[in-house]
């Protein structure tokens, strides 16, 4: 690296060579730093609520902390530009390291076909042996069973086994890249939402958990056939499960199944998870002799004037459970309480119609998480490749044995980068019985 002189006569700083930049991008130090930052981001993304509203954050943190979280994107860490940047740098590091290793292997492979190491030195160091020339055919026979024969010259032959082990790291690098690609596909193209259904209800969309998107079309219809929940004697939920029926776009039932916690149901690239459950109140009214059932915020059109269930309270001034009903008196909005345990407060007149609260019931509903992730097949392929790469790396090892004919004797010697003890034992067995 040389310094350059500027117009004013002063020496400027030397320019960085391309080789130094390449070494930096392929360095283990860079990989460790980037992985540490990605891990730190994952921890922060788990600790800090993701995708919350301003009110939720201000309820948890001081205003300055909230503004900092918003500024650096920690409220949506996995979709922030700097998180994508970290993933990109790590992927670049892996790609360049992989290309560098492939180039090195190609260079070693080409050199191995043309040159023969100092077999005498290898034999003297314990990694080989010398036998009379008459043992040539027997050596060839013993090695030919499991080694691949590669003639180098008229007097030298290379026997090689386990060369696949040199590619184990490349397979692992490729698997990590595939996992990163699948994760990125999920971040950019994936959708997450939730569905709330009572038994007998159905829907063809889910409410999105992402900001700026209200509903997620599913492309099929989900129907809750039944929902069951059981409890321990102390009142804690023991098990809750949903019996689900899925109908395709034509309305034909395509799949049925029971969804439990940690037992999702998959269809059309969408996975349905049992997330939660709850109970919603149902209110039975009799309006001018006609019985209707309403939920909270639902409007009744029976009678001379519509009314809406505005609010439910389990206790109204020590008179028991009650329902607040809202209606319009001409142009003026009004509200009135119906109390289920007070006979005089169970019936009221609303714009000329007699309205009676007959009963209040509770009905369980199921809460299902919905996830569509186009990157799942890519991630699964990556994990499969990783298992293959780990097997290649740890359960296979490369061995090379050179057989050199020196006329009156045969020198057999070789080397193994790993499991040298096992390789020396193999050479020992190869030499047994040779005169």
Secondary structure, 3 states (H helix, E strand, C coil): CCCEECCCCCEECCCCCHHHHHHHHCCHHHHHHHHHHHHHHHHHHHHCCCCCCHHHHHHHCCHHHHHHHHHHCHHHHHHCHHHHHHHHHHHHHHHHHHHHHHHHHHHHHHHHHHCCCCHHHHHHCCCEEEEEHHHHHHHHHHHHCCCEEEECCCCEEEEEECHHHHHHHHHHHHHHHHHHHHHHHHHHHCEEEEEEEECCCEEEEEEECCCCCCEEEEEEEEEEEEEEEEECCCCCEEEEEEEEEEECCCCCEEEEEEEECCECEEECCEEEEEEEEEEEEEEEEEECCEEEEEECCCEECCCCCCEEEEEEECCCCCCCCEEEEEEEECCEEEEEEEECCCHHHCEEEECCEEEEEEEEEEEEEEEEEEEECCCHHHHHHHHHHHHHHHHHHHHCCCEEEEEEECCCEEEEEEECCCCHHHHHHHHHHHHCCCC
